[in-house]
């Protein structure tokens, strides 16, 4: 009976240790997206090169085409 209790404890506590690995991996992905990502480059182009985009405007169409090319 003691072994069953020990086994259950190990099985229930085991996932707690793996949670830190998830946090570390998520932090690494987050850091990489901020330092190596292209989102700021895309945002800069959409905001400063194409400019404001009202619905149906030429700038809106340019933004759509630019986004299609990038994705």
Buried (B, 14 or more C-beta within 10 A) or exposed (E): EEEEEEEEEEEEEEEEEEEEEEEEEEEEEEEEEEEEEEEEEBEEBBEEEBEEBEEEEEBBEBBEEBEEEEE
